[in-house]
Amino acid sequence: MQVVKTYSYRIKDSSCRNHLCRTAGSVNFVWNYLNATSCRAIRERRQWLSEFDLNNLTSGASKELPLLHSQTIQAISKEYVKARGQSNQAKLRWRSAKKKTLGWIPFKASGVKLEEDTIKYRGRVYRFWKSRDFPEGGRVVTGSFNQDAEGRWYVNLQFQMKIEEPEPKGERRLGIDLGLKTQATCSDGEKLKRPNLTKEWEEKLAVAQRAGKKKRVRKIHAKIRDIRQDWNHKESTKLIESCSLIRVGNVSSSGLMKTRMAKSVADAGWFQFKTMLKYKAITHGVDFEETNEAFSTVTCSQCLERTGPSGIRNVGIREWICSSCRASHDRDVNAAKNILIFGLVGRPDAGRFPLSSGNAGTGGSKKNS
């Protein structure tokens, strides 16, 4: 099986920062040129320029922009067309250092030379911390230099490799309900909790913001992001290594970001956690899918009747008893069990599945599927 994995390493030569920022400025210039040219073609001729068209328009631009490799300019065109298609908009955002656009310099394998802990691009050598070895038998296909909000630079390398069809290490079959106070609740009763980092650091953040210490503010935000990412990596790996099947609710943060819970929703990092579960499941042979979790909270996982507390007023009710079968439920664990049932069997018609639910969703026996 062919897979592509991305390895990220931090650039450690501080003297390279200014040079990388200037190179990123050239990338921004090319991006803005493509944006302006594409908008003009759409406005005047109703023509959506393709990647091929943009490559022709930028042919030879590397002679005028000596900091950029010709393949980097082609990679910018490819990414621009991709972003324009995803947003379905004729005009994208302009890239500018003044608008706090983070630096980005794409490249292809033939445009760089990789040796041990160094990478050579356009005649300049960049050193990085080799925090882990390159994958054995892996081949670099593409990559990029990227800047974070604190101004640190990283090199991201995409390795293509061939691996044997993986077999799952664990036997658990879990449904996962994502939440705010409890980051993830599993259908077998396990609860993964992480402190609200934004709330934990908000006092220090407010002091730095009132004092106008922008550098300190960026460091605090970077610290929060690093802790969140580290927690998501460790917990997602533990789950993947202990499971053979995972179904996770398709909770979306976009709607909740407009409510009073916006700060907690942003801190939860649901999308990042689900993304990590998804790509790790591929390399570990775990059956992973997102499941429509509608009515998972109010549906009894035993009799499958919708007898649970519903509505905003009843959000605070964390435990309830089904009025139909008298089963006692923990709100989050019950939702996780239903997510597993919905993911394995399908959603109920008329409030009931054509099977005996019993202890379905508790993980373990495959008979419940």
Beta strands, then each sheet from edge to edge (+ up, - down):
strand 1: 2-10
strand 2: 104-108
strand 3: 112-115
strand 4: 118-121
strand 5: 124-127
strand 6: 139-147
strand 7: 153-162
strand 8: 172-178
strand 9: 184-186
strand 10: 191-192
strand 11: 243-249
strand 12: 287-291
strand 13: 319-321
strand 14: 328-330
sheet 1: 1+ 7- 6+ 2-
sheet 2: 3+ 4- 5+
sheet 3: 10+ 9- 8+ 11+ 12+
sheet 4: 13+ 14-
end
